[in-house]
Amino acid sequence: MKNNDIIINFYQNTSLFTDLGLYTNFAKKLPNNIETLCSLLRNQIIHPFDLKDENERKKKDSFYGDMSLIPETSLIFENDLFPNAISMIAELLRRDNNFTTKRKIKDKIHVCCRETSILLVAILKAKNIPARTRCGFTYSVSEEAMTGAGEHWIVEYYHKTKEKWILVDPTMYYDQETLEYYKIDYSLTNIPRDKFIFATEAYLGIRNKKYKSKDIYSFTNPITFGIKAAINQLFHDFHSLMNNEILFCQNPKYLQDIHYKLTDDEYKELDELANLMLEPNKNFEHLKYIWNNNEKFKILSGGMN
């Protein structure tokens, strides 16, 4: 079997987070057009960041609808409740089994870019389309108080006819007015590679002084800047490339144990991983070898661990 066939088969397979179980046939029947599918998913979800501002919560004409209709008792973040695609689909159908763009605002779930991306990947896999989440940083999600590139997850899927991998951002799939507000002048269903800072580019960019610490940050509480944020996203992307879309709060335990104070040899080890991840398809077998043989990259801290 050719290397490209191996890669395509690998990313058609589901993970703990993208397997839809009894909802697989439901997902197969959803729209095939990527723009229509992103629009559909975007109307099932409210990003919790948009609920943090009390003034935003009072808006009656937001992108999501009448924000004042959201019950005060609703959780702001529901990420922990719905960590995988099957739980999100199940909850959305429980709240309203009409899976359309007309979903009432009170029946939407409150999840972030990781969950939205996982949901799209799961649906694409159900349709036998190779797909994977990708982790990095983007300027388009930065809060007004921030000047750097913020942590973000998007989707990469393989277009079999065009024989190429395409980047998609289902989380930022807003209306035109909102896109103009964020100054997004490119297609969110075919993102140019230079419009997204992959985690490996951020990590190596800090290492070689291309980026300063303030240029790269994570929304993790507390907000994390620089090399720590880049390392965390590097491992989220590595796990994603291995079909293991871990939670925001999860990172290799060995990093927590040493409080991210790495030795020169440990940095060289990460440098090797990051350089391989610059071309993940070309270096797929080598990355798989590291995944299968370096246990400390897979033993996680965070959550209940």
Backbone as CSV, one residue per row, in Angstrom:
resi,resn,N_x,N_y,N_z,CA_x,CA_y,CA_z,C_x,C_y,C_z
1,MET,0.842,-1.193,0.000,0.000,0.000,0.000,0.883,1.252,0.000
2,LYS,0.570,2.220,-0.863,1.337,3.445,-0.944,1.160,4.277,0.324
3,ASN,2.178,5.149,0.594,2.152,5.943,1.817,0.908,6.816,1.891
4,ASN,0.507,7.433,0.754,-0.667,8.297,0.770,-1.934,7.506,1.092
5,ASP,-2.023,6.275,0.584,-3.178,5.430,0.887,-3.227,5.081,2.376
6,ILE,-2.055,4.832,2.961,-1.976,4.532,4.395,-2.480,5.722,5.205
7,ILE,-2.054,6.922,4.818,-2.450,8.145,5.527,-3.949,8.379,5.400
8,ILE,-4.465,8.227,4.186,-5.898,8.435,3.948,-6.724,7.449,4.766
9,ASN,-6.328,6.202,4.774,-7.045,5.191,5.559,-6.994,5.513,7.050
10,PHE,-5.841,5.975,7.502,-5.672,6.291,8.926,-6.652,7.379,9.356
11,TYR,-6.796,8.428,8.541,-7.645,9.550,8.923,-9.111,9.361,8.538
12,GLN,-9.427,8.235,7.928,-10.830,7.850,7.789,-11.312,7.128,9.040
13,ASN,-10.369,6.574,9.805,-10.709,5.879,11.044,-11.102,6.883,12.127
14,THR,-11.996,6.466,12.999,-12.442,7.339,14.082,-11.633,7.089,15.348
15,SER,-11.809,7.996,16.288,-11.144,7.893,17.590,-12.198,7.841,18.685
16,LEU,-11.740,7.803,19.912,-12.637,7.883,21.068,-13.492,9.142,20.993
17,PHE,-12.931,10.204,20.406,-13.611,11.493,20.381,-14.450,11.716,19.124
18,THR,-14.170,10.979,18.050,-14.873,11.234,16.787,-15.788,10.096,16.346
19,ASP,-15.816,9.002,17.091,-16.715,7.902,16.740,-18.154,8.286,17.101
20,LEU,-19.063,8.189,16.148,-20.451,8.601,16.369,-21.386,7.445,16.686
21,GLY,-20.870,6.217,16.686,-21.691,5.083,17.089,-23.010,5.015,16.351
22,LEU,-24.119,4.982,17.104,-25.447,4.854,16.513,-25.862,6.095,15.723
23,TYR,-25.106,7.186,15.854,-25.433,8.409,15.111,-24.678,8.514,13.788
24,THR,-23.939,7.476,13.428,-23.153,7.517,12.193,-24.047,7.691,10.968
25,ASN,-25.129,6.926,10.887,-26.031,7.055,9.743,-26.697,8.425,9.709
26,PHE,-26.991,8.982,10.903,-27.535,10.332,10.969,-26.555,11.318,10.341
27,ALA,-25.277,11.192,10.678,-24.256,12.098,10.153,-24.083,11.945,8.649
28,LYS,-24.179,10.716,8.163,-24.031,10.477,6.721,-25.064,11.249,5.915
29,LYS,-26.248,11.475,6.503,-27.349,12.130,5.792,-27.284,13.657,5.859
30,LEU,-26.346,14.184,6.631,-26.183,15.630,6.698,-25.581,16.132,5.389
31,PRO,-25.687,17.430,5.093,-25.204,17.964,3.805,-23.760,17.588,3.512
32,ASN,-23.471,17.362,2.245,-22.105,17.052,1.812,-21.303,18.311,1.505
33,ASN,-21.983,19.366,1.077,-21.293,20.615,0.758,-20.665,21.197,2.013
34,ILE,-19.379,21.496,1.969,-18.650,21.906,3.169,-19.145,23.242,3.708
35,GLU,-19.519,24.180,2.830,-20.037,25.467,3.295,-21.378,25.284,4.008
36,THR,-22.259,24.483,3.397,-23.568,24.227,3.999,-23.424,23.512,5.332
37,LEU,-22.495,22.571,5.392,-22.276,21.807,6.622,-21.734,22.705,7.735
38,CYS,-20.777,23.565,7.402,-20.234,24.483,8.411,-21.297,25.444,8.915
39,SER,-22.121,25.956,8.014,-23.205,26.847,8.411,-24.186,26.135,9.335
40,LEU,-24.494,24.888,9.017,-25.398,24.096,9.844,-24.829,23.913,11.246
41,LEU,-23.563,23.515,11.336,-22.944,23.276,12.643,-22.824,24.566,13.444
42,ARG,-22.494,25.649,12.755,-22.311,26.928,13.455,-23.600,27.373,14.136
43,ASN,-24.732,26.948,13.577,-26.024,27.335,14.142,-26.515,26.392,15.233
44,GLN,-25.689,25.412,15.591,-26.017,24.528,16.712,-25.278,24.950,17.984
45,ILE,-24.357,25.891,17.850,-23.379,26.130,18.909,-23.262,27.613,19.243
46,ILE,-23.052,27.903,20.520,-22.676,29.244,20.969,-21.284,29.146,21.573
47,HIS,-20.372,29.978,21.100,-19.032,29.975,21.694,-19.106,30.677,23.046
48,PRO,-18.644,30.036,24.122,-18.764,30.618,25.469,-18.134,31.993,25.612
49,PHE,-17.091,32.299,24.829,-16.474,33.620,24.931,-17.486,34.723,24.639
50,ASP,-18.467,34.403,23.785,-19.481,35.393,23.432,-20.535,35.558,24.516
51,LEU,-20.436,34.751,25.584,-21.369,34.864,26.698,-20.724,35.534,27.918
52,LYS,-19.413,35.789,27.835,-18.707,36.341,28.981,-19.078,37.804,29.244
53,ASP,-19.356,38.527,28.166,-19.686,39.946,28.268,-21.179,40.105,28.576
54,GLU,-21.485,40.765,29.684,-22.881,40.933,30.074,-23.670,41.690,29.012
55,ASN,-23.039,42.675,28.372,-23.717,43.434,27.317,-24.026,42.541,26.122
56,GLU,-23.117,41.621,25.817,-23.332,40.688,24.706,-24.523,39.782,24.997
57,ARG,-24.650,39.405,26.248,-25.736,38.491,26.642,-27.109,39.148,26.544
58,LYS,-27.142,40.470,26.489,-28.415,41.178,26.408,-28.842,41.458,24.970
59,LYS,-27.971,41.138,24.014,-28.276,41.442,22.614,-29.438,40.593,22.109
60,LYS,-30.351,41.230,21.422,-31.496,40.522,20.856,-31.290,40.206,19.376
61,ASP,-30.219,40.757,18.786,-29.989,40.559,17.354,-28.557,40.113,17.069
62,SER,-28.013,39.268,17.927,-26.650,38.767,17.720,-26.641,37.730,16.603
63,PHE,-25.460,37.299,16.227,-25.336,36.231,15.222,-26.122,35.000,15.644
64,TYR,-26.161,34.729,16.955,-26.809,33.527,17.464,-28.324,33.663,17.568
65,GLY,-28.798,34.893,17.609,-30.215,35.135,17.843,-30.392,36.029,19.057
66,ASP,-31.504,35.913,19.732,-31.814,36.731,20.907,-31.109,36.157,22.127
67,MET,-29.978,36.777,22.486,-29.160,36.258,23.581,-29.881,36.335,24.927
68,SER,-30.853,37.244,25.039,-31.557,37.399,26.306,-32.421,36.193,26.631
69,LEU,-32.639,35.313,25.658,-33.461,34.123,25.877,-32.691,32.967,26.509
70,ILE,-31.377,33.136,26.627,-30.573,32.081,27.248,-30.813,32.115,28.751
71,PRO,-31.254,31.016,29.347,-31.537,31.010,30.796,-30.295,31.349,31.609
72,GLU,-30.466,32.134,32.658,-29.346,32.512,33.518,-28.694,31.286,34.147
73,THR,-29.481,30.215,34.274,-28.959,29.001,34.905,-28.105,28.164,33.966
74,SER,-28.087,28.529,32.666,-27.287,27.746,31.715,-25.805,27.900,32.023
75,LEU,-25.064,26.837,31.840,-23.621,26.896,32.023,-22.998,27.750,30.928
76,ILE,-21.985,28.527,31.292,-21.292,29.334,30.293,-20.436,28.431,29.408
77,PHE,-19.698,27.528,30.042,-18.894,26.558,29.303,-19.491,25.166,29.516
78,GLU,-19.742,24.455,28.419,-20.251,23.087,28.517,-19.263,22.077,27.935
79,ASN,-18.016,22.519,27.761,-16.996,21.653,27.162,-16.822,20.344,27.918
80,ASP,-16.811,20.431,29.239,-16.590,19.233,30.043,-17.763,18.263,29.953
81,LEU,-18.945,18.784,29.662,-20.122,17.923,29.544,-20.130,17.153,28.229
82,PHE,-19.559,17.757,27.203,-19.611,17.166,25.854,-18.206,17.104,25.248
83,PRO,-17.362,16.207,25.754,-15.969,16.160,25.300,-15.767,15.488,23.949
84,ASN,-16.805,14.748,23.477,-16.655,14.050,22.200,-17.862,14.312,21.301
85,ALA,-17.731,13.913,20.047,-18.763,14.235,19.055,-20.088,13.555,19.353
86,ILE,-20.050,12.320,19.811,-21.301,11.589,20.043,-22.119,12.248,21.156
87,SER,-21.466,12.778,22.183,-22.195,13.439,23.266,-22.810,14.748,22.785
88,MET,-22.124,15.437,21.878,-22.676,16.688,21.349,-23.906,16.430,20.486
89,ILE,-23.805,15.447,19.590,-24.951,15.110,18.736,-26.137,14.662,19.598
90,ALA,-25.858,13.809,20.570,-26.934,13.293,21.424,-27.629,14.424,22.173
91,GLU,-26.858,15.353,22.721,-27.459,16.445,23.481,-28.230,17.408,22.585
92,LEU,-27.687,17.702,21.402,-28.398,18.588,20.476,-29.745,17.989,20.079
93,LEU,-29.761,16.700,19.801,-31.015,16.042,19.417,-31.961,15.902,20.607
94,ARG,-31.411,15.797,21.798,-32.269,15.744,22.986,-32.967,17.085,23.192
95,ARG,-32.222,18.169,22.988,-32.808,19.491,23.192,-33.812,19.828,22.093
96,ASP,-33.504,19.417,20.863,-34.416,19.646,19.733,-33.983,18.721,18.608
97,ASN,-34.841,17.765,18.235,-34.440,16.782,17.228,-34.524,17.312,15.800
98,ASN,-34.861,18.590,15.634,-34.808,19.219,14.313,-33.433,19.851,14.133
99,PHE,-32.563,19.117,13.476,-31.161,19.533,13.324,-31.055,20.455,12.106
100,THR,-31.410,21.740,12.296,-31.424,22.701,11.192,-30.755,23.992,11.635
101,THR,-30.618,24.934,10.688,-30.043,26.238,11.005,-31.015,27.091,11.815
102,LYS,-32.237,26.633,11.995,-33.261,27.388,12.729,-33.322,27.010,14.209
103,ARG,-32.311,26.339,14.702,-32.312,25.923,16.108,-32.476,27.133,17.021
104,LYS,-33.367,27.014,18.003,-33.598,28.101,18.952,-32.363,28.291,19.828
105,ILE,-32.132,29.513,20.202,-30.916,29.842,20.928,-30.819,29.104,22.258
106,LYS,-31.949,28.854,22.916,-31.928,28.158,24.195,-31.563,26.687,24.051
107,ASP,-31.625,26.159,22.816,-31.348,24.741,22.575,-29.964,24.490,21.992
108,LYS,-29.153,25.539,21.924,-27.792,25.374,21.410,-26.856,24.959,22.548
109,ILE,-25.750,24.323,22.198,-24.762,23.957,23.219,-23.635,24.977,23.222
110,HIS,-22.985,25.132,24.393,-21.964,26.163,24.574,-20.590,25.496,24.601
111,VAL,-19.953,25.406,23.446,-18.647,24.746,23.353,-17.702,25.590,22.496
112,CYS,-16.418,25.251,22.571,-15.374,26.064,21.942,-14.881,25.453,20.624
113,CYS,-13.738,25.958,20.157,-13.207,25.562,18.853,-12.817,24.087,18.808
114,ARG,-12.312,23.548,19.919,-11.950,22.127,19.927,-13.160,21.266,19.630
115,GLU,-14.245,21.510,20.359,-15.433,20.669,20.219,-16.090,20.856,18.848
116,THR,-16.160,22.103,18.373,-16.752,22.358,17.061,-15.958,21.649,15.968
117,SER,-14.637,21.690,16.073,-13.783,21.034,15.081,-13.936,19.520,15.141
118,ILE,-13.980,18.969,16.351,-14.159,17.527,16.501,-15.488,17.082,15.902
119,LEU,-16.511,17.888,16.094,-17.830,17.549,15.546,-17.786,17.498,14.021
120,LEU,-17.135,18.478,13.397,-17.030,18.458,11.938,-16.194,17.269,11.467
121,VAL,-15.082,17.004,12.141,-14.237,15.861,11.769,-15.019,14.561,11.864
122,ALA,-15.800,14.396,12.920,-16.584,13.173,13.116,-17.589,12.984,11.979
123,ILE,-18.234,14.074,11.574,-19.227,13.988,10.497,-18.544,13.661,9.170
124,LEU,-17.403,14.270,8.918,-16.666,13.978,7.680,-16.212,12.519,7.654
125,LYS,-15.722,12.025,8.770,-15.308,10.622,8.837,-16.494,9.688,8.604
126,ALA,-17.666,10.052,9.128,-18.868,9.246,8.913,-19.199,9.166,7.422
127,LYS,-18.825,10.201,6.686,-19.040,10.246,5.239,-17.864,9.643,4.465
128,ASN,-16.943,9.005,5.213,-15.761,8.355,4.641,-14.784,9.356,4.029
129,ILE,-14.749,10.564,4.609,-13.814,11.602,4.166,-12.687,11.691,5.190
130,PRO,-11.444,11.508,4.796,-10.327,11.621,5.741,-10.277,13.018,6.345
131,ALA,-10.157,13.100,7.651,-10.160,14.397,8.323,-9.427,14.309,9.649
132,ARG,-8.929,15.466,10.099,-8.213,15.528,11.369,-8.318,16.947,11.934
133,THR,-8.284,17.083,13.234,-8.210,18.404,13.835,-6.764,18.874,13.779
134,ARG,-6.587,20.194,13.694,-5.248,20.792,13.729,-5.249,21.911,14.759
135,CYS,-4.151,22.028,15.477,-4.061,22.980,16.581,-2.959,23.995,16.321
136,GLY,-3.237,25.229,16.695,-2.253,26.280,16.504,-2.742,27.587,17.061
137,PHE,-2.474,28.669,16.328,-2.800,30.010,16.798,-3.283,30.857,15.624
138,THR,-4.192,31.784,15.924,-4.701,32.658,14.874,-4.987,34.033,15.445
139,TYR,-4.800,35.062,14.619,-5.078,36.426,15.042,-6.568,36.724,15.032
140,SER,-7.343,35.951,14.289,-8.759,36.276,14.099,-9.616,36.004,15.324
141,VAL,-9.103,35.253,16.306,-9.890,34.992,17.523,-9.358,35.763,18.723
142,SER,-8.380,36.619,18.499,-7.817,37.367,19.616,-8.841,38.320,20.209
143,GLU,-8.908,38.361,21.533,-9.783,39.317,22.192,-9.203,40.717,22.021
144,GLU,-10.043,41.732,22.188,-9.605,43.099,21.944,-8.411,43.482,22.802
145,ALA,-8.350,42.916,24.002,-7.253,43.266,24.909,-5.946,42.589,24.521
146,MET,-6.022,41.633,23.592,-4.837,40.884,23.208,-4.302,41.399,21.872
147,THR,-2.999,41.367,21.721,-2.392,41.817,20.470,-1.715,40.681,19.724
148,GLY,-1.619,39.514,20.346,-0.944,38.392,19.712,-1.907,37.441,19.042
149,ALA,-1.414,36.248,18.740,-2.218,35.201,18.115,-2.710,34.246,19.190
150,GLY,-4.020,34.017,19.203,-4.619,33.186,20.237,-4.752,31.738,19.833
151,GLU,-4.721,30.870,20.819,-4.890,29.424,20.646,-6.180,29.116,19.882
152,HIS,-6.094,28.167,18.941,-7.275,27.856,18.125,-7.145,26.454,17.540
153,TRP,-8.285,25.821,17.319,-8.357,24.515,16.654,-9.159,24.675,15.370
154,ILE,-8.702,24.054,14.307,-9.444,24.038,13.050,-9.482,22.607,12.520
155,VAL,-9.950,22.443,11.294,-10.096,21.120,10.679,-9.306,21.071,9.378
156,GLU,-8.729,19.914,9.117,-8.047,19.659,7.848,-8.639,18.374,7.267
157,TYR,-9.167,18.468,6.061,-9.746,17.268,5.440,-9.139,17.045,4.058
158,TYR,-9.200,15.800,3.619,-8.605,15.444,2.337,-9.677,15.436,1.257
159,HIS,-9.484,16.283,0.243,-10.404,16.352,-0.894,-9.925,15.333,-1.925
160,LYS,-10.660,14.246,-2.049,-10.190,13.135,-2.881,-10.121,13.493,-4.357
161,THR,-11.021,14.349,-4.819,-10.996,14.741,-6.233,-9.811,15.660,-6.523
162,LYS,-9.607,16.634,-5.660,-8.495,17.577,-5.843,-7.165,16.996,-5.370
163,GLU,-7.236,15.883,-4.616,-6.058,15.214,-4.072,-5.195,16.181,-3.255
164,LYS,-5.844,16.894,-2.347,-5.111,17.839,-1.497,-5.826,17.970,-0.160
165,TRP,-5.061,18.376,0.855,-5.607,18.641,2.180,-6.046,20.103,2.251
166,ILE,-7.234,20.325,2.797,-7.824,21.660,2.841,-8.148,22.024,4.289
167,LEU,-7.845,23.268,4.656,-8.103,23.760,6.002,-9.474,24.434,6.076
168,VAL,-10.203,24.135,7.151,-11.548,24.672,7.361,-11.669,25.140,8.810
169,ASP,-12.344,26.267,9.011,-12.587,26.761,10.371,-14.093,26.814,10.623
170,PRO,-14.685,25.753,11.179,-16.130,25.749,11.428,-16.535,26.665,12.582
171,THR,-15.609,26.969,13.483,-15.930,27.797,14.643,-16.161,29.246,14.259
172,MET,-15.381,29.759,13.312,-15.479,31.160,12.922,-16.371,31.350,11.706
173,TYR,-17.190,30.345,11.378,-18.040,30.439,10.199,-19.245,31.336,10.504
174,TYR,-18.993,32.646,10.525,-20.011,33.622,10.875,-20.683,34.214,9.636
175,ASP,-21.574,35.156,9.900,-22.167,35.926,8.826,-21.152,36.942,8.300
176,GLN,-21.447,37.566,7.173,-20.498,38.464,6.525,-20.126,39.649,7.403
177,GLU,-21.097,40.188,8.146,-20.826,41.339,9.006,-19.779,41.010,10.061
178,THR,-19.887,39.824,10.634,-18.935,39.417,11.667,-17.564,39.148,11.064
179,LEU,-17.536,38.566,9.873,-16.259,38.334,9.203,-15.541,39.655,8.950
180,GLU,-16.294,40.668,8.557,-15.702,41.978,8.321,-15.189,42.581,9.621
181,TYR,-15.925,42.345,10.726,-15.492,42.843,12.033,-14.135,42.237,12.405
182,TYR,-13.981,40.925,12.165,-12.724,40.245,12.472,-11.685,40.423,11.367
183,LYS,-12.042,41.157,10.317,-11.136,41.436,9.189,-10.663,40.145,8.515
184,ILE,-11.603,39.215,8.353,-11.302,37.953,7.666,-11.696,38.108,6.204
185,ASP,-10.712,38.149,5.320,-10.970,38.389,3.898,-10.628,37.170,3.038
186,TYR,-10.745,35.979,3.633,-10.459,34.748,2.902,-11.531,33.720,3.244
187,SER,-11.606,32.670,2.461,-12.624,31.650,2.678,-12.288,30.804,3.905
188,LEU,-13.260,30.651,4.800,-13.046,29.832,5.988,-13.226,28.348,5.706
189,THR,-13.598,28.014,4.481,-13.667,26.599,4.084,-12.526,26.220,3.147
190,ASN,-11.596,27.155,2.968,-10.383,26.879,2.189,-9.329,27.900,2.622
191,ILE,-8.887,27.747,3.865,-8.011,28.737,4.493,-6.601,28.661,3.908
192,PRO,-6.049,29.791,3.462,-4.649,29.794,3.018,-3.732,29.381,4.160
193,ARG,-2.700,28.637,3.846,-1.803,28.099,4.879,-1.132,29.200,5.693
194,ASP,-0.926,30.368,5.097,-0.239,31.432,5.819,-1.170,32.223,6.731
195,LYS,-2.456,31.832,6.778,-3.411,32.525,7.638,-3.613,31.804,8.976
196,PHE,-2.932,30.691,9.152,-3.031,29.941,10.397,-1.627,29.582,10.849
197,ILE,-1.319,29.871,12.106,0.001,29.532,12.649,-0.105,28.157,13.295
198,PHE,0.367,27.126,12.607,0.335,25.788,13.183,1.179,25.767,14.454
199,ALA,0.816,24.885,15.377,1.505,24.823,16.665,3.010,24.647,16.495
200,THR,3.393,23.819,15.544,4.825,23.585,15.325,5.534,24.845,14.853
201,GLU,4.841,25.663,14.044,5.418,26.925,13.565,5.559,27.915,14.720
202,ALA,4.586,27.921,15.624,4.654,28.804,16.790,5.813,28.400,17.705
203,TYR,5.911,27.089,17.970,6.975,26.598,18.846,8.357,26.915,18.258
204,LEU,8.566,26.533,16.998,9.868,26.776,16.369,10.111,28.271,16.186
205,GLY,9.024,29.032,15.959,9.168,30.471,15.797,9.647,31.156,17.068
206,ILE,9.192,30.667,18.225,9.682,31.212,19.495,11.114,30.764,19.739
207,ARG,11.395,29.524,19.385,12.750,28.987,19.583,13.789,29.744,18.746
208,ASN,13.406,30.145,17.524,14.381,30.825,16.656,14.197,32.350,16.619
209,LYS,13.400,32.863,17.588,13.213,34.306,17.793,12.344,34.978,16.729
210,LYS,11.636,34.213,15.921,10.704,34.828,14.962,9.547,35.481,15.708
211,TYR,9.083,34.804,16.789,8.004,35.335,17.615,8.540,35.632,19.007
212,LYS,7.977,36.691,19.602,8.246,36.983,21.008,7.181,36.289,21.854
213,SER,7.445,36.172,23.129,6.494,35.477,24.010,5.108,36.090,23.968
214,LYS,5.026,37.418,23.885,3.725,38.079,23.881,2.950,37.852,22.585
215,ASP,3.622,37.334,21.552,2.966,37.128,20.260,2.075,35.891,20.234
216,ILE,2.318,34.966,21.150,1.624,33.674,21.152,1.014,33.445,22.526
217,TYR,-0.291,33.161,22.561,-0.885,32.927,23.878,-2.011,31.914,23.813
218,SER,-2.301,31.354,24.978,-3.362,30.372,25.144,-4.413,30.942,26.079
219,PHE,-5.695,30.589,25.824,-6.789,31.067,26.664,-6.934,30.251,27.948
220,THR,-6.107,29.212,28.091,-6.200,28.360,29.280,-6.110,29.211,30.539
221,ASN,-6.943,28.892,31.517,-6.966,29.663,32.755,-5.879,29.173,33.703
222,PRO,-4.879,30.001,34.081,-4.729,31.388,33.655,-4.174,31.485,32.232
223,ILE,-4.366,32.642,31.602,-3.859,32.847,30.244,-2.358,32.619,30.231
224,THR,-1.900,31.852,29.240,-0.502,31.446,29.150,0.125,32.013,27.893
225,PHE,1.309,32.580,28.025,1.994,33.189,26.892,3.265,32.403,26.526
226,GLY,3.716,32.612,25.301,5.041,32.188,24.881,5.252,30.698,24.743
227,ILE,6.419,30.245,25.190,6.861,28.885,24.914,5.947,27.846,25.562
228,LYS,5.420,28.127,26.747,4.527,27.161,27.397,3.254,26.979,26.579
229,ALA,2.672,28.076,26.111,1.467,27.984,25.279,1.768,27.225,23.994
230,ALA,2.933,27.492,23.405,3.307,26.830,22.156,3.535,25.334,22.363
231,ILE,4.174,24.963,23.468,4.417,23.545,23.753,3.095,22.817,23.977
232,ASN,2.191,23.423,24.726,0.896,22.788,24.960,0.170,22.522,23.637
233,GLN,0.152,23.520,22.756,-0.516,23.340,21.469,0.242,22.353,20.575
234,LEU,1.567,22.323,20.712,2.353,21.356,19.949,1.902,19.936,20.272
235,PHE,1.676,19.661,21.552,1.242,18.317,21.932,-0.221,18.072,21.589
236,HIS,-1.050,19.104,21.661,-2.428,18.922,21.218,-2.460,18.576,19.728
237,ASP,-1.604,19.228,18.958,-1.573,18.947,17.522,-0.970,17.574,17.246
238,PHE,0.053,17.199,17.991,0.655,15.873,17.819,-0.371,14.786,18.121
239,HIS,-1.094,14.935,19.215,-2.127,13.961,19.546,-3.230,13.953,18.489
240,SER,-3.583,15.121,17.980,-4.599,15.191,16.925,-4.142,14.464,15.676
241,LEU,-2.875,14.634,15.327,-2.327,13.940,14.158,-2.310,12.426,14.346
242,MET,-2.341,12.000,15.598,-2.388,10.577,15.905,-3.816,10.103,16.210
243,ASN,-4.809,10.899,15.811,-6.228,10.552,16.020,-6.580,10.455,17.507
244,ASN,-6.087,11.401,18.282,-6.361,11.394,19.721,-6.547,12.842,20.176
245,GLU,-7.731,13.369,19.966,-8.004,14.801,20.146,-8.236,15.126,21.618
246,ILE,-7.156,15.208,22.378,-7.236,15.362,23.837,-7.881,16.688,24.232
247,LEU,-8.287,16.790,25.507,-8.977,17.962,26.030,-8.009,19.130,26.225
248,PHE,-8.579,20.335,26.328,-7.773,21.539,26.561,-6.863,21.380,27.774
249,CYS,-7.407,20.777,28.825,-6.693,20.719,30.104,-5.643,19.620,30.154
250,GLN,-5.531,18.820,29.126,-4.619,17.677,29.147,-3.303,17.985,28.425
251,ASN,-2.211,17.660,29.104,-0.878,17.810,28.535,0.014,16.718,29.119
252,PRO,1.145,16.423,28.470,2.023,15.374,29.008,2.407,15.631,30.462
253,LYS,2.276,14.601,31.270,2.524,14.726,32.708,3.961,15.134,33.009
254,TYR,4.905,14.673,32.192,6.304,14.979,32.496,6.561,16.487,32.439
255,LEU,5.816,17.204,31.604,5.967,18.654,31.531,5.455,19.320,32.806
256,GLN,4.330,18.811,33.313,3.786,19.350,34.557,4.739,19.075,35.727
257,ASP,5.312,17.886,35.719,6.191,17.486,36.826,7.443,18.358,36.912
258,ILE,7.921,18.831,35.767,9.139,19.659,35.766,8.790,21.146,35.614
259,HIS,7.488,21.461,35.674,7.008,22.844,35.580,7.518,23.538,34.311
260,TYR,7.603,22.760,33.263,8.003,23.254,31.939,9.434,23.803,31.924
261,LYS,10.245,23.417,32.896,11.649,23.823,32.906,12.471,22.722,32.245
262,LEU,12.538,22.780,30.920,13.151,21.717,30.136,14.662,21.886,30.060
263,THR,15.353,20.759,29.978,16.795,20.768,29.747,17.049,20.978,28.256
264,ASP,18.302,21.214,27.906,18.661,21.376,26.491,18.298,20.124,25.693
265,ASP,18.548,18.959,26.280,18.232,17.705,25.579,16.723,17.554,25.383
266,GLU,15.949,17.970,26.375,14.493,17.881,26.246,13.970,18.848,25.187
267,TYR,14.580,20.025,25.094,14.198,20.954,24.031,14.575,20.395,22.657
268,LYS,15.735,19.769,22.559,16.146,19.165,21.284,15.171,18.066,20.867
269,GLU,14.663,17.338,21.849,13.682,16.280,21.588,12.401,16.887,21.008
270,LEU,11.967,18.004,21.580,10.786,18.679,21.059,11.065,19.342,19.714
271,ASP,12.286,19.839,19.531,12.662,20.426,18.240,12.530,19.390,17.131
272,GLU,12.974,18.158,17.407,12.879,17.090,16.408,11.414,16.802,16.084
273,LEU,10.592,16.700,17.124,9.172,16.442,16.907,8.542,17.565,16.089
274,ALA,8.827,18.806,16.454,8.235,19.957,15.767,8.664,20.015,14.308
275,ASN,9.915,19.743,14.031,10.389,19.766,12.643,9.725,18.687,11.796
276,LEU,9.480,17.527,12.390,8.762,16.466,11.675,7.319,16.884,11.399
277,MET,6.719,17.600,12.345,5.325,17.994,12.201,5.126,19.118,11.194
278,LEU,6.211,19.754,10.755,6.081,20.756,9.689,5.526,20.128,8.420
279,GLU,5.837,18.845,8.201,5.321,18.107,7.041,4.801,16.754,7.545
280,PRO,3.640,16.745,8.180,3.153,15.529,8.846,2.871,14.368,7.906
281,ASN,2.479,14.637,6.681,2.223,13.542,5.744,3.535,12.915,5.276
282,LYS,4.487,13.737,4.934,5.799,13.253,4.509,6.470,12.447,5.625
283,ASN,6.287,12.889,6.863,6.965,12.262,8.005,6.026,11.402,8.840
284,PHE,4.945,10.952,8.221,3.912,10.231,8.959,4.464,9.003,9.677
285,GLU,5.243,8.176,9.008,5.762,6.957,9.627,6.689,7.265,10.788
286,HIS,7.494,8.311,10.649,8.398,8.699,11.733,7.601,9.203,12.942
287,LEU,6.565,9.988,12.681,5.710,10.474,13.770,4.996,9.322,14.469
288,LYS,4.546,8.347,13.691,3.912,7.166,14.278,4.909,6.392,15.144
289,TYR,6.140,6.321,14.710,7.175,5.627,15.476,7.371,6.314,16.836
290,ILE,7.452,7.652,16.820,7.596,8.397,18.077,6.385,8.156,18.969
291,TRP,5.200,8.191,18.368,3.957,7.959,19.113,3.959,6.590,19.788
292,ASN,4.439,5.593,19.105,4.409,4.221,19.618,5.540,3.923,20.588
293,ASN,6.585,4.763,20.598,7.762,4.420,21.384,8.155,5.430,22.456
294,ASN,7.531,6.599,22.461,7.857,7.578,23.500,6.644,7.743,24.412
295,GLU,6.596,6.924,25.437,5.433,6.868,26.307,5.171,8.188,27.034
296,LYS,6.225,8.915,27.357,6.021,10.134,28.164,5.227,11.193,27.401
297,PHE,5.209,11.107,26.074,4.401,12.032,25.278,2.915,11.699,25.369
298,LYS,2.597,10.502,25.845,1.196,10.055,25.859,0.597,9.960,27.270
299,ILE,1.444,9.978,28.306,0.940,9.925,29.674,0.541,11.347,30.072
300,LEU,-0.754,11.560,30.274,-1.279,12.913,30.385,-1.580,13.332,31.825
301,SER,-1.478,14.644,32.036,-1.924,15.266,33.269,-3.098,16.172,32.923
302,GLY,-3.940,16.458,33.927,-5.093,17.302,33.661,-6.377,16.531,33.921
303,GLY,-7.442,17.268,34.238,-8.682,16.604,34.567,-8.530,15.807,35.845
304,MET,-8.825,14.519,35.794,-8.759,13.664,36.978,-7.410,12.965,37.100
305,ASN,-6.502,13.192,36.159,-5.192,12.513,36.208,-4.180,13.311,37.027
